[in-house]
Amino acid sequence: MKGVELFLYCVEKKYISKKDREYNQTLYTLSMHLGADFFPLLEKAERENKRLCIVDNPELIINDQYTLEDVIMI
């Protein structure tokens, strides 16, 4: 699946768990901050059967701006 299709698939699921809802919020956030760089990253995570996660960094809260360096796959 292409990145856009993966994104829509993830966020449009019905009857999802709390963990999935939290992941959906992360995807929304990353899509807004990373723009076009987000979709290839989501595709890579899917190929590796991983999820995207924002690095826990107190400075990010102050800046409220995420970059590729702030994202890991778990």
Buried (B, 14 or more C-beta within 10 A) or exposed (E): EEBEEBBEEBBEEEEBEEEBEEBBEBBEBBBEBBEEBBBEBBBEBBEEEEBBBBEEEEEBEEEEEBEEEBBEBE
